[in-house]
C-alpha cells in the first residue's frame, strides 16, 4: 500500500495521528470526525482534512456518508472474521521467513519488546499496553524483511484494533506478552511449524474473546485525543 501522508510541520501528519488514535483504541468505532474540528486541531484547510479522511476511508478505517460526514469505521462480524483470517495468512508467512533469516540481534530486539510489554502491564499503562501489543506484530513484519507484507500487516492490525474496540469487553486482557514470548522462543529455535502454530493459536485466542453483542457508540473529544 503506497500512501502519501499529509504533513503538518507542528503536529505531524493528520493521517498518522488519526491512524494512531484508532490503533490505540482512543478513537472508538462510530466516532464522528468533524472536518471543521479537525481543521482547527491541525491548523490546516478543510480540503486537506477531506483528503486525509478519503485516504483513511480507502484504508478501511473511516466511513464517509453523504450529507452526514466522516465516522470511524464499524466493521461487521463477517468483516472481523475475514480480517483475522487474513492476518493468519500474512503473519504465518512472515514468521516462516523470519525463522529462516533471524539473527541474534533480531531475537534480542524481539525479547526487549516483550520486556516493554510486561512492564507496561505491571504499570497499568493501558495505552502503552495496546500500542506495544500491536507493535510486536509490526516488529515481526519489519524483521522478516518484506516491505510489502509488513505494510499489508500494518493495515490489518489497525483494522483489528477497530474490531477489538467494538467487540471485546474492557475487562478482557489484550494480546499478551506470554504468547509473544513463546513465539519468539520458536523463532529463535528456527522451528517454523511450531512458530506458525503458536501465532495461529495466538490470533485465534484474540478472536475467541470477541463479544458479538451489539457495541455501544462513544462520543469523543477529538482535540484531547489528537493533540
C-alpha positions in Angstrom: 0.0 0.0 0.0 1.6 3.2 -1.1 0.1 6.1 0.8 1.3 9.7 0.7 0.8 11.2 4.1 -0.4 14.7 4.6 2.2 16.6 6.5 1.9 19.4 9.1 5.1 20.9 10.4 4.0 21.2 14.0 1.6 18.3 14.6 2.9 15.6 12.3 0.5 14.1 9.8 -3.2 14.1 10.3 -3.4 10.7 8.7 -0.9 9.3 11.1 -2.5 11.0 14.1 -5.9 9.6 13.4 -4.5 6.2 12.4 -2.5 6.0 15.7 -5.6 7.0 17.7 -7.6 4.3 16.1 -4.8 1.7 16.6 -4.6 2.6 20.3 -8.3 2.5 20.5 -8.7 6.1 21.6 -11.0 6.8 18.7 -13.9 4.4 19.0 -15.8 2.9 16.1 -18.7 5.2 15.2 -17.0 8.4 16.4 -17.8 11.3 14.2 -14.7 13.0 12.6 -15.9 16.6 12.1 -14.0 18.3 9.3 -14.1 21.8 10.9 -12.9 20.4 14.2 -10.0 18.5 12.6 -9.1 21.6 10.6 -8.9 23.6 13.8 -6.9 21.0 15.7 -4.3 20.6 13.0 -4.4 24.2 11.7 -4.9 23.1 8.1 -7.6 23.7 5.5 -10.7 21.6 5.3 -9.7 20.5 1.9 -6.6 18.8 3.4 -8.7 17.3 6.1 -11.0 15.8 3.4 -8.0 14.4 1.6 -6.8 12.7 4.7 -10.2 11.3 5.5 -10.5 10.0 2.0 -7.3 8.1 2.4 -8.4 6.7 5.7 -11.7 5.6 4.0 -9.6 3.9 1.3 -7.7 2.0 4.0 -11.0 0.9 5.6 -10.6 2.9 8.8 -13.2 5.6 8.1 -16.6 5.6 6.6 -17.8 8.8 4.7 -21.6 9.2 4.4 -23.2 11.6 2.1 -24.7 14.6 3.9 -23.6 13.2 7.3 -19.8 13.3 7.3 -17.0 11.0 8.3 -17.0 8.4 11.1 -14.5 5.9 12.4 -15.5 2.7 10.6 -17.6 0.0 12.3 -16.5 -3.4 11.0 -19.2 -6.1 10.8 -18.7 -9.6 12.4 -18.2 -11.1 8.9 -15.5 -8.4 8.2 -13.9 -9.2 11.5 -13.6 -12.9 10.7 -12.1 -12.0 7.3 -9.5 -9.8 8.9 -8.4 -12.4 11.4 -8.2 -15.0 8.5 -6.1 -12.6 6.5 -3.8 -11.9 9.5 -3.2 -15.6 10.0 -2.2 -16.0 6.3 0.1 -12.9 6.4 1.7 -13.4 9.8 2.4 -17.1 9.3 4.2 -16.2 6.1 6.2 -13.6 7.8 7.0 -16.0 10.7 8.2 -18.6 8.2 10.6 -16.1 6.6 11.9 -14.8 9.9 12.6 -18.3 11.1 15.0 -18.7 8.2 16.6 -15.3 8.3 16.7 -14.5 12.0 19.8 -13.1 13.6 20.9 -12.9 17.2 20.2 -9.1 17.0 16.6 -9.9 15.8 15.9 -12.1 18.8 17.4 -9.5 21.2 15.1 -6.9 19.6 12.0 -9.1 20.0 12.8 -10.0 23.6 13.4 -6.4 24.5 10.0 -5.6 23.1 8.3 -8.3 25.1 10.0 -6.9 28.3 8.5 -3.5 27.5 5.1 -5.1 27.1 5.4 -6.8 30.5 6.5 -3.5 32.1 3.5 -1.6 30.6 1.2 -4.2 32.1 2.8 -4.0 35.5 2.5 -0.2 35.5 -1.2 -0.5 34.4 -0.5 1.7 31.4 -3.4 0.7 29.1 -2.3 3.0 26.2 1.2 1.6 26.2 0.0 -1.9 26.5 -2.2 -1.6 23.5 0.5 0.1 21.4 3.2 -2.4 22.4 0.9 -5.4 21.8 0.3 -4.3 18.2 3.9 -3.2 17.9 5.1 -6.8 18.5 3.3 -7.9 15.3 4.6 -4.9 13.4 8.1 -5.8 14.5 7.7 -9.3 13.2 6.8 -7.8 9.8 9.8 -5.4 9.8 12.3 -8.0 10.9 11.1 -10.5 8.3 12.3 -8.1 5.6 9.2 -8.0 3.4 8.3 -4.3 3.0 5.1 -5.2 1.1 3.8 -7.7 3.6 4.8 -5.5 6.5 2.6 -2.7 5.0 -0.3 -5.1 4.5 0.1 -6.2 8.1 0.1 -2.6 9.3 -3.3 -2.2 7.7 -4.7 -5.4 9.1 -3.5 -4.6 12.6 -5.2 -1.2 12.5 -8.4 -2.8 11.3 -8.1 -5.4 14.1 -7.9 -2.5 16.6 -11.3 -1.3 15.4 -12.7 -4.9 15.7 -11.3 -5.2 19.3 -12.7 -1.8 20.2 -16.1 -2.8 19.1 -16.4 -6.5 20.2 -14.1 -7.1 23.1 -15.1 -6.1 26.7 -12.8 -3.8 28.7 -12.4 -6.5 31.4 -10.6 -8.8 29.0 -6.8 -8.6 28.5 -5.1 -7.5 25.3 -2.8 -9.5 23.1 -0.4 -10.8 25.8 3.4 -11.0 26.2 3.4 -14.6 27.4 2.2 -15.8 24.0 4.5 -13.4 22.2 7.4 -14.8 24.2 6.5 -18.3 23.2 6.6 -17.2 19.5 10.0 -15.6 20.0 11.4 -18.8 21.5 10.2 -20.8 18.5 11.7 -18.2 16.1 15.0 -18.4 17.9 15.0 -22.2 17.6 14.2 -21.9 13.9 11.1 -24.2 14.4 8.9 -22.9 11.6 5.9 -25.1 12.2 5.9 -24.6 15.9 6.2 -20.8 15.5 3.4 -20.7 12.9 1.1 -22.8 15.0 1.8 -20.6 18.0 0.9 -17.5 16.0 -2.3 -19.1 14.7 -3.2 -20.0 18.3 -2.4 -16.5 19.5 -4.6 -14.8 16.9 -7.3 -17.4 17.4 -7.2 -16.6 21.1 -7.8 -12.9 20.5 -10.6 -13.7 18.1 -12.3 -16.0 20.5 -12.5 -13.2 23.1 -14.7 -11.1 20.8 -18.1 -10.2 22.3 -20.6 -10.5 19.5 -23.2 -8.3 21.3 -24.1 -5.0 19.6 -21.4 -2.5 20.5 -22.1 0.8 22.2 -21.2 4.1 20.5 -19.0 6.5 22.3 -18.6 10.2 21.9 -15.1 11.5 21.9 -13.3 14.8 22.4 -11.2 14.9 19.2 -8.9 17.7 20.5 -8.0 15.8 23.6 -7.3 12.6 21.6 -5.4 14.1 18.6 -3.5 17.0 20.0 
